[in-house]
Amino acid sequence: MSASAIEVPWPHADPPALTPGPEQTELRAAIRGLLAKHSGIEQVRTVISTDLGYSPQLWRTLVGDMSVTTLAVPEDRGGLGYGMVELGIALEECGRALACEPVYTSAVLGVHALLSADPGQDADLLAGVLDGSLLATVSALSATTDHVHAESTPTGWLLHGTATHLVSGGNADVAVVSAQCPDGRRLFATQPDAQLARTERRVLDPTRRRADLTFDRCPAIALTDVDATEATAARLGELATLALACENTGIVDRLLEMTVDYARTRHQFGRPIGSFQAVKHRLADLLVTLERARSASRYAAAIYAQDPGSASLAVAVAGAVCTDAAVHAAAEAIQLHGGVGFTWEHPAHSYFRRAMGNEALQGDSRAHRARIATLIGI
């Protein structure tokens, strides 16, 4: 075993709570009910054609009534003091409803990127993102996507260069990127202004837009020092993987439900197609796929909530399992719906696009399995 290998983080002396409690069950029911009312497939297709690409009214409700931005934030930083288990529930339900609102982008990554700064250093930005008045986006935080340099001046830091593929980058109020400084790389937060140009990208998944940002002496706040940048970027990368694993679990859940309903009502040869053995077996396989995804993502969320530092392996497993599950479930849903499933107008294709877009954001299952191999020292 190599020196970089880590020990499997379970069982613990105090095992994580893996069974949802009453509060978590109520939270799931509340978010599902809200999204069922305001984020049906036709509503999703309507809002993605607007300038923002999401519903400001639904976003305000998710922030104000469901507290998606503050669920996993410590109380001393303005949050409710819960963790990734509760935030994972919100992400599952957003994936299930194919919600376009920036929960993953701003409520998860944006908030936690800003929390990496010392208390008070970015108080105004953090407060704005927590109350939903500001929308944050975070780059991949690597030298591959962030071709940005930072210049220190008597009045503060200035950014030059381009960061690519930022989710919701076209309308974000706060952008978090990595930049090369004279003494190494740091993470910076900036509010786009006249010194920044945005270029929208053409994307496979229209429910999750991306853009490139070009900085020209754009004022910024340093969130990390040079020594902490690599660890902070790695932690945010794991958080992104976990968030998408939870979302992919919700996608599989809805696709299975949708396909079972169709198999019950679609008749061939005088019988529901769900009564045919071949269809039964494929639906049973999808149920197994869903349970694998649930187990992986919820276990990883529980471990992360207990100790983020010991969650790397669980998160990598969840990334691999849930990415495969979402892509497989979308392909099966399209096929099992027959001719209508192969039309672009069918909802299964929108879920397929989201699953493929998620895969592009954080890597396919092969990349996650390579991470697993590294973690266990193979």
C-alpha positions in Angstrom: 0.0 0.0 0.0 1.4 3.4 -1.0 2.0 6.2 1.4 -0.9 8.2 -0.1 -3.4 5.5 0.8 -6.0 6.3 3.4 -7.9 4.1 5.8 -11.6 3.3 5.2 -13.4 5.8 7.4 -16.0 3.4 8.9 -17.0 1.9 11.3 -16.4 4.9 13.6 -16.6 4.9 17.3 -19.8 6.9 16.8 -21.3 5.7 13.5 -23.1 8.3 11.3 -26.9 8.3 11.4 -27.9 6.7 8.2 -31.7 6.4 8.8 -33.7 9.6 8.1 -35.3 11.1 11.2 -38.6 12.9 11.4 -37.1 16.3 10.6 -35.4 15.0 7.5 -38.5 13.2 6.3 -40.5 16.4 6.7 -37.9 18.4 4.9 -38.0 16.0 1.9 -41.8 16.2 1.8 -41.8 20.0 1.9 -39.2 20.4 -0.8 -40.9 17.7 -3.0 -44.2 19.4 -2.6 -42.9 22.8 -3.5 -41.0 21.6 -6.6 -44.0 19.5 -7.7 -46.0 22.6 -7.7 -43.5 25.0 -9.3 -41.0 22.9 -11.2 -42.8 20.5 -13.4 -41.2 19.6 -16.7 -43.3 22.2 -18.7 -42.4 24.9 -16.2 -38.7 23.9 -16.5 -38.8 24.1 -20.3 -40.4 27.5 -20.0 -37.9 29.1 -17.6 -34.8 27.8 -19.4 -35.8 30.0 -22.4 -35.7 33.1 -20.2 -32.7 35.5 -19.7 -31.9 34.1 -16.3 -32.5 30.4 -17.1 -34.3 29.8 -13.8 -37.3 31.1 -11.9 -36.4 34.0 -9.5 -39.7 33.4 -7.6 -38.9 29.7 -7.0 -35.4 30.6 -6.0 -36.6 33.1 -3.4 -38.9 30.4 -2.0 -36.2 27.8 -1.9 -33.9 30.3 0.0 -36.6 31.9 2.2 -38.9 28.9 3.0 -36.6 25.9 2.5 -33.3 27.6 3.7 -31.3 25.8 1.0 -28.4 28.4 1.3 -28.1 28.2 5.1 -28.9 24.5 5.9 -25.3 23.3 6.0 -23.7 26.6 7.3 -22.5 26.8 10.9 -24.6 29.0 13.2 -21.7 31.3 14.0 -21.5 32.1 10.3 -25.2 32.9 9.8 -26.5 29.4 9.1 -28.8 26.8 10.7 -26.0 24.4 11.7 -27.2 21.3 9.9 -25.0 19.4 7.4 -24.7 17.6 4.1 -27.4 15.1 5.0 -30.0 17.8 5.0 -28.5 19.6 2.0 -28.3 16.3 0.2 -32.0 15.8 0.6 -32.6 19.2 -1.1 -30.2 18.2 -3.9 -31.9 14.8 -4.4 -35.3 16.6 -4.8 -33.9 19.2 -7.1 -32.5 16.4 -9.3 -35.8 14.6 -9.2 -37.6 17.7 -10.3 -34.9 18.8 -12.8 -34.9 22.1 -11.0 -33.0 24.9 -12.8 -32.5 27.1 -9.8 -28.9 27.5 -8.6 -28.9 25.3 -5.6 -25.8 23.3 -6.6 -24.0 26.4 -7.9 -24.7 29.0 -5.3 -26.2 27.3 -2.2 -23.6 24.5 -2.2 -20.4 25.5 -3.9 -20.7 29.3 -3.7 -21.6 29.4 0.0 -18.9 26.9 1.0 -16.2 28.6 -1.1 -16.9 31.8 0.7 -16.9 30.0 4.1 -13.3 29.1 3.4 -12.3 32.7 4.1 -11.6 33.9 7.6 -14.8 35.1 9.4 -15.5 38.8 8.5 -13.1 38.8 5.5 -16.0 38.4 3.0 -18.9 39.2 5.3 -20.9 41.3 2.8 -20.5 38.7 0.0 -21.4 35.8 2.2 -24.4 37.6 3.7 -25.7 38.3 0.2 -25.3 34.7 -1.0 -26.9 33.4 2.2 -30.0 35.5 1.8 -30.2 34.8 -1.9 -29.8 38.4 -3.1 -26.5 37.5 -4.6 -25.9 34.5 -6.9 -22.4 32.9 -6.6 -20.6 30.7 -9.1 -17.4 28.7 -8.6 -14.9 27.6 -11.3 -13.2 24.2 -11.3 -10.4 26.0 -9.3 -7.6 24.4 -11.4 -4.9 25.8 -13.6 -6.5 23.9 -16.5 -9.7 26.0 -16.5 -8.5 29.2 -14.6 -6.0 31.0 -16.7 -6.0 33.9 -14.3 -3.3 36.0 -12.7 -3.6 38.2 -9.5 -1.9 41.4 -9.0 -1.4 43.0 -5.6 -1.9 46.7 -5.4 -2.1 49.2 -2.5 -5.9 49.1 -2.8 -6.2 45.4 -3.0 -6.0 42.5 -5.5 -6.8 42.8 -9.2 -7.5 39.8 -11.5 -6.4 39.4 -15.1 -7.2 36.5 -17.5 -10.0 34.0 -18.2 -11.8 31.3 -16.2 -13.8 28.9 -18.3 -16.9 26.7 -17.9 -18.5 28.4 -14.9 -22.0 27.1 -14.2 -24.4 30.1 -14.1 -21.4 32.3 -14.9 -23.5 34.4 -17.3 -25.6 35.9 -14.6 -23.6 35.3 -11.3 -23.2 38.2 -8.9 -20.1 36.7 -7.3 -17.4 34.5 -9.0 -14.9 32.4 -7.1 -11.8 31.4 -9.1 -8.2 30.4 -8.6 -5.4 32.7 -9.7 -1.7 32.6 -9.9 0.0 35.1 -7.6 3.8 35.9 -7.4 4.1 33.4 -4.5 1.7 30.7 -5.6 -2.0 30.1 -6.3 -4.9 31.5 -4.2 -8.6 31.4 -4.3 -10.4 34.8 -5.0 -13.9 36.1 -4.9 -14.9 38.9 -7.1 -18.1 40.7 -8.0 -18.3 41.0 -11.8 -18.4 44.6 -13.0 -17.3 46.7 -16.0 -13.8 45.0 -15.8 -15.3 41.6 -16.6 -16.7 40.1 -19.9 -18.9 37.0 -20.1 -19.2 34.6 -23.0 -22.0 32.1 -22.8 -21.2 28.5 -23.9 -23.3 26.2 -26.0 -24.2 23.3 -23.6 -25.8 19.9 -23.8 -27.9 20.6 -20.8 -29.9 23.8 -21.2 -31.1 23.6 -17.6 -27.6 24.4 -16.4 -25.9 27.1 -18.4 -22.2 27.8 -18.4 -20.0 30.8 -19.3 -16.4 31.9 -19.6 -15.4 35.0 -17.6 -12.6 37.3 -18.8 -11.1 39.6 -16.1 -9.4 42.9 -16.9 -8.1 44.4 -13.6 -11.1 43.2 -11.8 -11.0 43.9 -8.0 -11.1 40.7 -5.8 -10.9 39.4 -2.3 -8.4 36.7 -1.4 -10.2 33.8 0.2 -7.1 31.6 1.0 -3.4 32.0 1.4 -1.0 30.0 -0.7 -0.6 27.2 1.7 -4.3 26.5 2.1 -5.4 26.8 -1.6 -4.7 23.2 -2.7 -6.5 21.7 0.3 -9.5 24.1 0.0 -9.8 23.4 -3.8 -9.7 19.7 -3.2 -12.4 19.9 -0.5 -14.7 22.0 -2.7 -14.1 19.5 -5.5 -15.2 16.6 -3.2 -18.2 18.7 -2.2 -19.2 19.2 -5.8 -18.9 15.4 -6.5 -21.1 14.7 -3.5 -23.6 17.3 -4.5 -24.0 15.9 -8.0 -24.1 12.3 -6.6 -27.2 13.3 -4.5 -28.7 15.1 -7.5 -28.1 12.0 -9.7 -29.8 9.8 -7.1 -32.9 12.0 -7.5 -32.8 11.7 -11.2 -32.7 7.9 -11.1 -35.7 8.0 -8.6 -37.8 10.1 -10.9 -36.9 8.1 -14.1 -37.8 4.8 -12.5 -41.1 6.2 -11.2 -41.9 7.7 -14.6 -41.1 4.4 -16.4 -43.0 2.2 -14.0 -46.1 4.4 -14.4 -45.8 4.1 -18.2 -45.3 0.3 -18.1 -48.6 0.1 -16.0 -50.7 2.1 -18.5 -49.2 1.2 -21.9 -50.8 -1.9 -23.4 -49.6 -4.4 -26.0 -51.4 -7.5 -27.1 -54.1 -6.7 -24.6 -51.8 -6.5 -21.6 -49.8 -3.8 -19.8 -46.2 -4.0 -21.0 -45.2 -4.1 -17.4 -46.6 -7.6 -17.1 -44.0 -8.9 -19.6 -41.1 -10.7 -18.0 -38.4 -8.9 -20.1 -39.8 -5.5 -19.0 -40.2 -6.6 -15.4 -36.5 -7.7 -15.2 -35.3 -4.4 -16.6 -37.4 -2.4 -14.1 -36.1 -4.6 -11.3 -32.6 -3.9 -12.4 -33.4 -0.1 -12.4 -34.7 -0.5 -8.8 -31.4 -2.1 -7.8 -29.5 0.7 -9.5 -31.6 3.3 -7.6 -30.9 1.6 -4.2 -27.2 1.4 -5.0 -27.2 5.1 -5.8 -29.2 6.0 -2.6 -26.9 3.9 -0.4 -23.7 5.4 -1.9 -24.8 9.1 -1.9 -26.6 9.0 1.5 -23.7 7.2 3.2 -21.2 9.7 1.7 -23.4 12.6 2.9 -23.5 11.1 6.4 -19.7 10.6 6.6 -19.1 14.1 5.2 -21.5 15.6 7.8 -19.6 13.8 10.6 -16.1 14.6 9.3 -15.4 16.0 5.9 -11.7 15.1 6.2 -12.5 11.4 6.3 -15.1 11.4 3.5 -12.8 11.3 0.5 -13.3 7.6 -0.3 -17.0 7.5 0.4 -17.5 10.6 -1.9 -15.4 9.0 -4.7 -17.5 5.8 -4.5 -20.7 7.9 -4.6 -19.4 9.8 -7.6 -18.7 6.6 -9.5 -21.9 4.7 -8.5 -24.3 7.6 -9.0 -22.9 8.9 -12.3 -23.3 5.4 -13.8 -26.7 5.1 -12.3 -28.1 8.3 -13.7 -26.8 7.7 -17.3 -28.0 4.1 -17.2 -31.4 5.0 -15.9 -31.9 7.7 -18.5 -31.0 5.4 -21.3 -33.3 2.6 -20.0 -36.2 5.1 -19.5 -35.9 6.2 -23.1 -35.9 2.7 -24.4 -38.6 1.3 -22.2 -40.9 4.2 -23.2 -40.8 2.8 -26.8 -41.3 5.1 -29.8 -42.5 8.1 -27.7 -39.4 7.8 -25.5 -37.1 8.4 -28.5 -38.7 11.8 -29.3 -36.9 14.9 -27.9 -40.1 16.1 -26.5 -40.3 13.3 -23.9 -39.1 14.3 -20.4 -36.6 11.4 -20.3 -34.4 13.3 -22.7 -34.2 16.3 -20.5 -33.1 14.1 -17.6 -30.6 12.4 -19.9 -29.1 15.7 -20.8 -28.8 16.7 -17.1 -27.1 13.3 -16.3 -24.6 13.8 -19.1 -24.0 17.4 -18.1 -23.3 16.3 -14.5 -20.9 13.7 -15.8 -19.0 16.4 -17.7 -18.9 18.7 -14.6 -17.2 16.3 -12.2 -15.9 13.5 -14.4 -17.2 10.2 -15.5 -17.2 7.0 -13.4 -13.8 6.0 -14.7 -12.3 9.2 -13.2 -14.0 8.6 -9.9 -12.7 5.0 -9.9 -9.2 6.2 -10.6 -9.6 8.4 -7.5 -10.7 5.4 -5.5 -7.7 3.5 -6.6 -5.4 6.3 -5.6 -7.1 6.6 -2.2 -6.7 2.9 -1.3 -3.2 2.8 -2.6 -3.6 0.6 -5.8 
